[in-house]
Amino acid sequence: MKNTATVTTVKVPMSQKIAFGLGMLANQMFPAALQIFMMVLVKGLGFSPLMWGIIFFAPRIFDAFTDPIMGFISDNTKSKWGRRRHFVFGGGILMGIAYIAMWQLYPDSGLTYNFIYFLVWSFIFYLGLTIFSVPYVAMGYEMSDDFHERTRIMAIAQMIGQWAWVIVPWFWVIIYDPEMFENAPAASRELSIYVALFCTIMAIIPAIFIKSKSTLNRTDFTPINKDNIANSFKKIIASFVEAFRIPQFRVLCIATFLIYNSFMAISSFSFFIIVSYLFNGDAGAAGVWPTLHGSIGALVTTFLVIPIIDRMARIVGKKKAFMLSQGISVIGYILFWFLFVPGKPYMFLIALPFFSFGIGGLFTLMMSMTADVIDLDELNTGLRREGVFGAIYWWMVKFGFAIAGLLSGLFMAWVGYTPDAASQPEGAITGMRLFYTLFPILGTLGAMYVMRKYDITESKAKEVSAKLAAKKRE
């Protein structure tokens, strides 16, 4: 079978890496902005923690069906633009339209109406995200067949993508600035327009600048039409199961779920802990400190953590780099327990460089390792299935995000924390702080335990590449 990669060989031009990275900025900024804006649902529109949890959870369950279908469609699409580009372009535009629409919420419309309206548009937004993200991620897997170049591509993409987490925390300041907007819902209605326009432009850049070969004459693709839909769906399920049965890929997915789930479950608590614990519930006194927590952490990740991880992976290998980076992040979570000090908010800045190794190391290394697994799958099956692998991997990320949102809402309800209350019940803030430290540590240690079985080294990856090259010459 011919290699279907859109961009091949060892070195990828920097312009192509940057184009791919700008797509990653959209891929991260939309969910990052959504996480900040979601606070408006609770603090500005009166959504209960349970409603908040449902809104986090339900659309991601929808992804459980749409992601693998999109992966299958993307892998088997015949087009003069190749398999991915038109989906990336169209999905990016749909995301932008849906994002603007979902935030046109007015308190006067009533709680029930706003809940249903937002939930419906959430499904449309996540459909657009699926149409964009699954082919987009597959593009990245295809860009190089070199073991270390793959890590560099993902490192540059993550360095650009991390700017989402530098920019987005400042939305706290903008949304709750009374001189700019009369209230938080009004801020979210207007700000969503600017966020959507920016992210849509970033999302379609890879579709425009990363070139692909025509697949119109491919004879080895499964036809995608209504007459073949039943058989196609069976193939979708079969491909999903086959990919997940690969031991190396399975551990990557499980480890990602554990780390991302535990990180996202506590990330929204940063704001509440800083305001309620460090500043005794006075959001005005907290000022920009909640913003600095996210923004400085992302800057550290961009300029310090990711370059270190890229270098580390080349010296000790991807698996050891993963273990080291996650071990360092555990230190950061422990430090947060001691460095969240009332009246001394600057203390938690010390923990940020350690904490940042967690997510910074996760996607830089995991996406690179997934590309290595795809080569192994091609050697065993004769198929290039970047779309299917990308769909499964990012489904695990989205599912982790969904579970995290549900856990956040349930845990706040369990400890009795009320975001808008002037004072909190005894033990509520301590409970949130314990959860903030212990839950991600448990998730990270679980991921490290799972990853001990990963066995694709540089030498094994080169051996697989050599065998693939020999097959293609036959």
N, C-alpha and C positions, 0 to 999 in steps of 0.2 A: 504493500500500500504506500502511496506517495505521502511524503510529509506535508501536512496541511498548515504548518506554521505560517503566520503572516510575515514575520520578520525573523530571519534565521542567522546562524553562525555566531561567532564568539562575541565580537564587539558591536554594541548597539550605539548609534550616534547619540550624542547628548541631547540633541533637539527632540529625538524620539522619546528618550527617557523623561524629559521635561513635559512633553505633551501627555504622556501617560500619567505623570505625576499630577498634572492639573486636573485630570479626571478624578484622581484620588482625592483631591481637595474637595470636589463636589460630593464624592462618595462618602466623605467623612463630615463635611460641613452640614449637609442636610440633616443627618441624624443628630449631630451635635447641637445645631440650632433648635431642632425639635425638642431635645431634652430640656433646654433652657425655657423655651416657649411653653412647655407643658406645665411649668410652675404657675403660669397665668391661669390655667384651668382650675387649679386649687386655690390660689391666693386671690385671683381676680374675678373668677366666675362661680366659685362655690362648689366645684366638683368634690365629691367625697373621695377619701383614699381608695375606696373600693372601685368607684368609677374610673379613677386614675389608673388603677391596676388593670381593669378590663381594657381600657384604651391602649395600654402598653401591650397587652397580651393578645387580644383577638386578631389584629391585623397580621401579626407574625405567624399565627396558626394558618392564616390564609397563605402566607409564604411557603408553608410546608407543601402546598400543592403547586403553586405557581413557579417556584424556583426550579425544581427538577424538570418541569415541562419546558421552561424557558431554556434550560441547559441543553435539553434534547433538541429543541427547535434550532437553537444557535449552532449546534454541532452539525446539523444536517441541512442547513439552508443553502440553496443554490442561488447565487446572485452575482452580478458583475462587480459588486462592491465587496465581495467576500462574505464570510459568515457572520461578522459581528457589527460592522460599522453602522449600518442603517438602524439596527436595534439600539445601539448606544445613542445615536442622534435622536431617535423618536422617543426613547425612554426618558432622556434628559429633559425634553420639552414637556412631556406629560407630567413629570415630577414637579416642574416649575409651576405649571398651571394649577395642579392639585394643591400644592403647598400654599399658594396665595388664597385659593378658595377655602381651604379648611380653617384658616384663621380669621375669616370674616364673621366673627362672633360678637354678639351684642348682649349685655346682661339683661336687657329688657325682653329678649326673646324667650327667656325662661330656661331653667336648668335642664328639663327633659328635652326640649327642642335642641338646645346647644349640644347636649350629649349625643343625641342621635345624629345630628348634622355633622358634628366633628368625626364621629365614628365612621360614617359613610364615606366622607372625603378621605379619611385615613386609609381605607381600603383602596381607593383610587390612587392615592399617593404611593402606597406600597406596591401596587401593581406597576406603576411607572418605575419605581426603584428596582423592581425585579427585571423589567425589560431592559433597563440601563445596566445594572450592576453585574448581572450574570455574564453577558457577553463582554462587558468591560474587563472584568477580572480575567476571563479567558484570554483576552488580548494580551494581558501581561504575562500569562504563562507561556504564550507562543513567541514572545519577543526574542528569546535566546535559548540555545541548547547548551550553553556553558554553565558549569556548576557554580562558579563564583560570580559570573556576570549576572546571573539571576538574582543573587543577593544584592548586587549593586543597583539593579533596576528597582527592586522593591525598597531598598534603602532610600533612594532618591524620591520614589513615590511617597514613602512614608514621611520623609522630611518636608515635602511640599504639603502633603495631607495634614500634617500636624499643625499647620497654620490655622486650620479650622478651630483647633482647641486653644490657639492663642487669641483669635479674634472673637469667637463666640462668647466666652465668659464676660466680655464687656457689654454684651446685650443686657446683663443684669443692671448695669448702670443706666443704660439708655431707657430700658422699659420702665424702670421705677424712678426716673427723673421727672418730677412734677413740672419743671420748667419746659420740658420737651413735649410731654404728653399729659393729658388730663387724667388718664388712668392706664393700668396695664393692658386691658383688652384693646383700648384704642392704639396703644403702642404696638401690640402684636399685629393688629390689622394692617398698619402702615409698614412696619419693619419687615413683615413677611414678603412684601412686594420686592424690596431691595435684595433681601436674601435670595429669593427665588430667581430673580434676574441674574444675579452674580453666579449662583450655582449652576444655572442652566447653561450659561456661556462656558463655564469651566467643564461641564459635563460633555458638551458636544465637541470640544477641542480634539480629544483622541479620535473621534469619528472622522474629523476633517483631515488631521495631519498624520495619523498612523495608517499607512497604506496597506491594502490587502490585495491578494491575487483573486481574480474571478474564480468562482466555483460553479459556473454555469454548466461546465462540461463534466463535472464529477459524476461518475456512475456508481460509486460505492456508498452514496448517501441513502438513507431511508426516506422514501417519499413522504412529504407532509401534506396531506389533503384529507378531506372529510371522509372519503371512502376508506382511507387507511388509518383512521383515527384510533380505532380499537386496538389494532396491531401496534400502532405507534405508542399508545399508552402502556401496553405490555412491555414494549422495549424500554420505555422510560423507567418503569419500575425495575426491570431487569438490570438496566445500566446502573441505577441507583444502588441496588443491592450488590451488584458485582464490585462497584467502586468501594463501597463501604466494607466489603469483605477483605480488601487488601489491608493486611495488618498495619503497614506503615502509615497508610492514609487514615485508618481508623483511629490510631493513637493521636494523630495530628488534630483530627476533628474533636475528639473527646477533650484533649488538653486545651484546645482553644475555647471550647464551651465552658470548661471549668474556670479558666482565668477571666475570660470576658464577662461571663455571668456574674462572678463574684465582684469584679471591678465595677460593672455598671450598677449592680444592686446597691452599692454604697456611694456611688459618685454623686447622686443628687442629695445625699445627706450632708455633704460638705457645707452647703449653704446654710442648712438648718443648724448644724453644729457650731459653725462660726458665729451666726447671729445669736442663737439661744444660749450657747455655753460660754463663748468668749466675750460676748457683749450683752449678756443678760436679756436677750430678746429685743434689743434696740437695733432695728435694721438700719436706721439713720446713722447711728454711731459706728456700725460695722463698715459703712462706707464701701470702699473698693476692695476690702480684704477678701470677700468671697470670690470676686473677679480675679484677684491676684493669685489665688490658690490654683485656679485652672490655667490661667494665662502663663504664669511663670513656669508651671509644671510642663506645659507644652513647649515653651521656649527651650527649657533644659533638654527635653526629649529631642527636639529638632537639632540643636547645635552641639549637644554633648553625647546623649545616649545613643542615638542611631549611628553616628560615625564610629563610636566605640564598638558597637555591636557588629557593624560591617567589618571592622578590622579584626575583631575577636573571632568572627566566623571564619575568616581566611587563615587565622593562625591555629586555632584549636578545633575547628570544625563547627558545623551548624548546631549539632546536638549539644555539645559542651557549651557553646555560646548561649544556647537557650537555657540550660541549667544554671549557668552563672548569672545571667540577667534576671531570671526569676528569683533566684536566691537573694540577690541584692534587693529586689522589690519587697521581699518579706521583711527585711531590715527596715525599709521605709514604713511599712504598715505598723510595725512595732513602735517606731519612733513617733508616729502620730499620736499614740496613746499618751506619751509623755510630753509631747511638744504642742499639743493643744492646751495652752495655758491662758486662763482668763486674764484679760488686761495686757497680755503680751502676744498679740497675734503674729508678730514677726517670727516667733520661735518655730512655727510650723514650716517656714520656708526651708529650714535645715533638712527636713525630711524629704522634700520634693525631689532632689536628685536621685535618691535611693528608690523612692516610690515610682519614679518615671521609667525605670528599667523594665517594669512589668509589661505595660502595653507597648512601649517602644520596641522591646525585643520580640514581642509576640508576633505582630504582623510582618515585620521585616523578615524574620526567619521562617515563619510558618508558610507564607506565600511562596518563598523560594523553595522550601522543602516539598511543597505540593507539586511544583513544576518537576522536581526530580521524580516524584511518585508517578506522575503522568507518563514520563519516559518508560518507567518500569511497566506500567499498564500497557503501553503501546507494544513493548517487546513481547508481552504475554498474550495480547489479544489481537494485535495488528491494527488497532483503532486509536485515533487521536481524539480524546474526549475531554478537552479542556473545559467545554461548557458544562458538562455533567459534573466534573470534579469541582469547578468553581461554584456551581449551584449548590452542591452538597456542603462544601466548606462554608460558604456564606450563609447557607440556611442555618448551620450550627451557630454562626455568629448572631444572626437575627433571632434565632430561637433562644439563645442565651440572653439577648437583650430583652426579649419578651418575658422570660422567666424572671429576669432581674427586676423589671418594672412591676410585675405582680408581687414579687417578694418585698420590694420597697414599700408598696402600698399596704400590704398585709402586716408588715413588721411595724410600720408607723401606727396602724390601727391597734396592734397587739400591745405595744408599750404605752398607748394612749397619747401619742404626740399629736398635737393639733397645730398646724402651721401658722394660723392666724391668731392663736390665743396669746394673751398678754403674759400668762404664766403657764407652765407645764406641770402635769402631775409628778409627784415624787417618783424618781427612778426612770422617767421617760428619757431624759437626756443621757443618763448613764447607760441605759439600755441601747440607745442609738450609737453611743461611742463604742460600746463593746462589740456591737454588730459591725461597726465601721472598721475595727481592727481585726477581729477574729475571723469573720466570714471570708474576706479575700485571702487571708493567710491559709485557711483550710483549702480553698479553691486552688491556690497556687501550689501548695504541697501535693495535693491530689494530682494536678497536672504534671508535676515533676516525677511523681511515682509512675504515672502512665507512660511518660516519655522515655523511661529507662529502656523500653523495648524497641525504640526506633533504631534501625540499623543501616540506613543508607548513608554511607560515608562517601567522601570524595572519590576514593578509589572504586567503590562499587558503582557510583554514578557514572564515572568515566567508562567503566566496563560495559554498562548498559548502553551508553551512547555509542561505543564502538560496535557493539552487536547490531544496533539499529542502523548504523551507517552501512555495515556489511549487508544487511538485509535489503537496503534500498539500492545497493549496487547489483544485486542479483537479477 
